[in-house]
Each structure stands twice: as structure tokens, then as C-alpha cells.
């Protein structure tokens, strides 16, 4: 399991809508300085998931999904990094 201090939270935006803003839990062992989103934007769309994984993405949710999980009590937006880390553990992603 990856320790919490070896993860980071980053925001990726493709637009202004809630569906266009993504929060990414990053494995800092793979990307110590965070994901290079400019490089990621150049990735082949057919292989985007593989590019995310190789860049250290552990979990990626858009703002609408975050809002829904918060309504269910599964996330705390005030502690989003910690909440996403705990969710990734609970879902077997870490």
C-alpha cells in the first residue's frame, strides 16, 4: 500500500462545467513533481487511461462525481485529498 504522504491531489480542467473539472489522486513515487498535464494532453485519446496510469494516477473523479459522493457521505470536500485516499483504499485501488 502507498502511504498517504506519497500521494498528492491535483486538479485537471478541460473546461468550466462540473463534468470538465477532475481531481486526481497521484502516486508521488511515480510522479514526484505531479502529473505533467501538458504532456498528458498530447496522449492518444484511445490510450488515455494507460497514459494516466503510467503517469501515476490512482483515482480520477470529476467535480460532479465528487459532489455525489459527498452527498452520500463517502467523501469530505474539506479534506478531499484524505477522503480520496481513503476511498481508493476502500475500493482496492491502493
N, C-alpha and C positions, 0 to 999 in steps of 0.2 A: 504494500500500500504506500502511496505517496504521502508524505507528511504535509500538513496544511501549509507550513512555511515554504514549501517547494511548489506551491501553486500561486497563481495570480488571477485577477479578474480584469478583463479588458472589454471595451465596448467597440463594436464594429457597426457602422451605419452605412446603409445603401440608399437611404432617403429619410424622409421626415415622418412617415407613418409608423405606428407601433410595430407593424409587421416588418419594417425595414431596419429596425434597431435591434442588434443582437448583443447579448452578453456572453462572453466566452471564458470558461474556466480553463486556464492554461497550465500545462505541466512545465514548470521552470527548469526542470532537468533537461528538457529538450530545447526549450526556447528561453534561456536565462534572461534575455532582454525583452521578452514578449514576442508575440507573433508579428512577423513582418507583413502587415496587411497590404502594403503596396505590391509586394511580391505575390501574395495570395490572390489579389485581384486579377493577376495575369494568368492564373491557373486555368487549365482547360475545364470548362463547366461540367463536362462529363466525368471528370476525376476530382471534382471539388472536395468531396468527402475524404478521399485519400490524401489530398493536399492538406486539409485541416488536421487530420490525424498525424501526418508526418511533421506538421508544424507544432504539435504538442497540445492540440485541442482535446480537452477531456469531456466537456459538455458545452453545448451552444444552444441558447434559447432566445427567442425574440421577446420583445417587451410585452406583447400580448400574452405569451405563454407565462412569463414571469408574473403578470397581473393575475392570471387564472390560478396559478399555484399559490400565490399569496392569499387569494380569496378562500382557497381550500385549507389554508393554514400550513402548507407544506414548505413555504419559504417566507423569510422576513426580508423585505426590501431594504430595511435599515441595516441589515447585516448580510447583504447579498453574497459577498464572497464566501463567508462561512456557511450560509444556507445552501449555496450551490455545491460547495464541497461536501456537505453532509448528504445532500440529495444524490450526488454522484456515488458516494459510498453506499447509500441505501439501495440504489438501483444497480449496484455491482459494476459500475463504470471505473471505479478505482479499486 
